[in-house]
Amino acid sequence: MDMKVKEVAELVGVSIRTLHHYDQIGLLSPKEITDSGYRLYSEENLETLQQILFFKELGFTLKEIKKIINSPSFNRQEALILQRKMLIEKRNKVDKMIETIDKTIKHMAGEIQMTNEERFEGINVGFNKFEKEARCRWGNKSIDEIYTKLKDCPR
């Protein structure tokens, strides 16, 4: 059953304006706009929106996401598998950093001793073990643009 823009926004937790913006930039257009102006989103639209939000969570820009999902080689299932791998890696990295913070707090309280190597466990700047796979799937240009953007971000 098709959903109105307000229903989709409430379901997903984004603003109606966000969905209108996605339509304006050609990222996610509703299945149809009724004569009375209602935007109706299909099941396929919801699947695409899910992909968009997963890519956003992984740090991709809307421009990059549009290139990826409009690529002739784009495969939704393959993308989900890669996104899952990337999110698990992200979770593992965050877990390791939390563990290092906990150790550091104990070290500062005099409860344990830490080596210099232990102080930096989980902090691995600039390495993404899925980069090669992403480059194969979505092209060097898209991935290079991401790294260019990240270089300009303050750390």
N, C-alpha and C positions, 0 to 999 in steps of 0.2 A: 504494500500500500504506500502510495506517495505521501510525503510529509511536507508541510508548509515550512517556510524559512524559520519562523518562530519556534516551531517544534524541534527542528534540527538544532538550532542554536541552544535551546534548553537541554536537549539530549546530550549534546557534545560539550557544552560549557564554553562556547564561544559567543561573541556578540553577533547580532543580526548584521551589523555593519561589517564585521569580518567576512561573513558569507557574501555580502554584496560586493566587497572588495575583491574576493577571490573570483567572482563572476566578472567584474570589470577588467581584471588583468588576464582573463582567459584561463585561469587555473582550475576553476570548478564552476561550471555553468549548470543551473538547474535543468532537470529533464524538460520542463516546460514552464512557461509563464502564462497563466490563464488570462482570459479576456478581462477579468476584473483585477489583474495585476499580481495575483498570488504566484509566488515562486514555488514550484513543486519539485521536490528532490526524490529521486528513485533509490532503490537498493544499491544500484551501481554507483550513484552519486555518493552514497554513504561510504561505500568501500573506498572510493577515491579520496574522500575526506579523511578517512582513517589513515591512508597512506601519507597524505599531506601532513597530518599531525605527527605521525611517527618520524617522518623526515625532519620536520621542524624540531622535534625533541632532540634529534641527533645533530642539530646545529646547521642544517642546510637552510639557505635563503629561499624565499618564495620563487625567485627567478631560477635558482638551481633546481628546485623541485619541479617546476614547470618543464624545464628541459628534460629532466629524468623521466617523468611520467608521460611525456609526449614523444619520447624516443621510440622509434620502431622496434628497438630491441628490449623495451621495457616489458617485464613479466611480473605481474603482481605477486605471484607465489614466491618467485626467486627473491623479489625485493623484501618480502616479509621474512624470509629465511635469513637474509643478510642483516636486516634491521634487528632481528632477534639476536643474532650473534653480536652485533655492535652494542646493543643494549645490555646484554649479559656482560660483555667486556667492560662497559661503562660502570655497571653495578659492581663488578669485581674490583675495579680500580677504586671506586668510592669506598667500598668495604675495607680495602687495604689501607687507604688514607685514614679512615676512621680508626683503624687499629693502630696506625702509627701515631695519631694524635693521642689516643688513650695511653700508649706507652710513654709518649713525651710528657704527658701530665704526671704519670707515675714517676718518671725520671726527675721531673722538676720538684716533686714532693719528696724525693730521696728514697722512694720505695724500690726502684730498680735502677740499673745502669744501662745506658744505651751506647752502642757503637755509633760512629759517624754514619756508617752504612745503614744502620737501622733507622736513623733520623729521616732518611729519604726514601724508605721503602714505600712503594705505591705511587711515588711522584715520578712520572715518566713523561716529560714534556716533549711534545712533537712526534710521538711515535704512535702509529695506528696500524695494528697488525692486519686490518681489513682493507688497507689502502689499495693494495694490488688488486684485490677482488673488485672493489668499487671502481677502479680505473678500467678494468676489463668490461664491466657491465655498463658504465655510464660515461666513459670517455675521460681522457686526460684533461681536457679543457675544463669540464665541470669540477673535477677534483682540484685542479690547480687554482681555480677561482676561489674555492673554499679555503685553501691554504693561504692565498694572498689576503683574503679577508681576515683570517685568524692572526696573521702576522701583525696586522694593524691594531689588534685588540690589546688593551693593557692587561698585564698579568699581575 
